[in-house]
């Protein structure tokens, strides 16, 4: 094949590697899969979501200066089963959505949170939830 075959990872440079790894592990639930130092001296940590093979690479390289992320530059998107449940999870960590949640008639929705350096993280709820009599329920759940 003459074109790319798969997406492997996205790299985000961070100011505080320990703080960022803690956020991606504890708040998002990603698992650290490897950690090493690059030949030029960058500290690298690779993380992945439980049901995905693509990786998030966090890079700490102080020699290139502090990280300053402008608004709406880039974002990572992750699927969640329920934005409402994830919102409660955020509250347990002293966090809240920075935008949303916003829902469609089919029950799908999205919301955003900010990672430590200001990178946006999008949370997407698939359309497995439906609106029944104005209430959001999992598909097949009764109104009892």
VMD Tcl script that draws the C-alpha trace (Angstrom):
set ca {
  {0.00 0.00 0.00}
  {1.31 3.44 -0.91}
  {-0.58 5.40 1.77}
  {-0.70 5.30 5.56}
  {-2.25 2.22 7.13}
  {-3.20 3.32 10.65}
  {-3.18 6.18 13.15}
  {-0.65 5.53 15.90}
  {-0.47 8.48 18.30}
  {-0.86 12.19 18.86}
  {1.80 14.15 20.75}
  {1.11 16.93 23.20}
  {3.94 18.83 24.85}
  {3.34 19.60 28.52}
  {4.92 21.76 31.24}
  {4.41 19.38 34.16}
  {4.64 15.76 33.11}
  {3.59 14.27 36.47}
  {0.51 16.52 36.70}
  {-0.53 15.76 33.12}
  {-0.03 11.99 33.47}
  {-2.12 12.09 36.66}
  {-4.92 13.94 34.79}
  {-4.99 11.54 31.84}
  {-4.87 8.49 34.15}
  {-7.14 9.53 37.01}
  {-9.63 11.81 35.26}
  {-9.84 10.21 31.81}
  {-8.95 6.65 32.82}
  {-6.14 6.16 30.31}
  {-3.50 3.52 31.01}
  {0.22 4.23 30.75}
  {1.75 1.79 28.27}
  {5.35 3.00 28.14}
  {7.70 5.75 29.21}
  {11.18 6.67 27.99}
  {13.58 9.47 27.18}
  {14.11 10.41 23.53}
  {17.60 10.78 22.03}
  {17.29 14.59 22.28}
  {16.25 14.39 25.95}
  {12.46 14.68 25.85}
  {10.66 12.74 28.54}
  {7.86 10.78 26.84}
  {4.85 8.98 28.29}
  {2.44 7.02 26.10}
  {-1.12 6.39 27.29}
  {-4.16 4.66 25.78}
  {-7.88 4.41 26.36}
  {-9.18 0.96 27.35}
  {-10.94 0.23 24.05}
  {-8.53 1.95 21.64}
  {-5.14 1.15 20.16}
  {-4.22 4.76 19.31}
  {-1.95 6.41 21.85}
  {-1.63 9.83 23.43}
  {2.03 10.83 23.76}
  {2.83 13.37 26.45}
  {6.16 15.10 25.93}
  {8.10 17.11 28.50}
  {10.94 19.09 26.92}
  {11.70 22.21 29.01}
  {14.50 23.34 26.67}
  {11.88 24.38 24.09}
  {10.25 26.84 26.49}
  {6.94 26.84 28.36}
  {3.83 25.42 26.72}
  {1.12 27.98 26.00}
  {-1.93 26.56 24.23}
  {-4.16 29.09 22.42}
  {-7.93 28.58 22.58}
  {-9.43 26.22 20.03}
  {-6.06 25.11 18.64}
  {-6.56 21.36 18.86}
  {-8.37 18.72 20.85}
  {-8.53 15.02 21.58}
  {-11.91 13.26 21.55}
  {-12.87 10.28 23.69}
  {-16.10 8.31 23.84}
  {-17.95 7.96 27.14}
  {-21.02 5.85 27.88}
  {-22.80 8.72 29.63}
  {-21.94 12.42 29.79}
  {-24.03 12.72 32.94}
  {-22.09 9.96 34.71}
  {-18.79 11.39 33.49}
  {-19.84 14.81 34.81}
  {-20.31 13.27 38.26}
  {-16.87 11.65 37.93}
  {-15.39 15.08 37.11}
  {-17.00 16.57 40.23}
  {-15.22 13.95 42.34}
  {-11.96 15.37 40.97}
  {-13.00 18.99 41.59}
  {-13.53 19.57 37.86}
  {-16.45 20.43 35.61}
  {-17.17 20.68 31.91}
  {-15.77 23.81 30.27}
  {-18.45 23.59 27.56}
  {-21.63 21.52 27.51}
  {-22.89 18.95 27.69}
  {-24.91 19.44 24.50}
  {-27.36 16.72 23.43}
  {-29.07 15.87 20.14}
  {-32.55 14.43 19.76}
  {-31.06 10.97 19.22}
  {-29.44 11.08 22.67}
  {-25.93 11.60 21.42}
  {-23.99 14.44 22.92}
  {-20.67 16.07 23.52}
  {-18.90 18.21 26.09}
  {-15.42 19.58 26.69}
  {-12.98 19.72 29.59}
  {-9.55 21.33 29.71}
  {-6.36 19.36 30.34}
  {-3.73 20.97 32.59}
  {-1.96 22.98 29.83}
  {-5.28 24.06 28.32}
  {-5.57 21.42 25.62}
  {-9.26 20.74 25.03}
  {-10.61 17.25 25.60}
  {-13.91 16.39 23.92}
  {-16.14 13.75 25.49}
  {-18.64 12.16 23.10}
  {-21.69 10.19 24.14}
  {-22.92 7.95 21.31}
  {-26.59 7.76 20.33}
  {-27.14 4.66 22.47}
  {-29.18 6.87 24.80}
  {-32.61 7.94 23.58}
  {-35.09 10.55 24.76}
  {-38.28 9.00 26.14}
  {-40.95 11.40 27.41}
  {-38.32 14.10 27.74}
  {-35.96 11.93 29.81}
  {-32.67 10.49 28.64}
  {-32.54 6.70 29.01}
  {-30.36 3.92 27.70}
  {-31.85 2.26 24.65}
  {-34.24 -0.45 25.84}
  {-34.58 0.95 29.39}
  {-38.18 1.18 30.58}
  {-39.87 4.22 32.15}
  {-40.82 2.32 35.32}
}
mol new
graphics top color blue
foreach p $ca { graphics top sphere $p radius 0.5 }
foreach p [lrange $ca 0 end-1] q [lrange $ca 1 end] { graphics top cylinder $p $q radius 0.2 }
display resetview
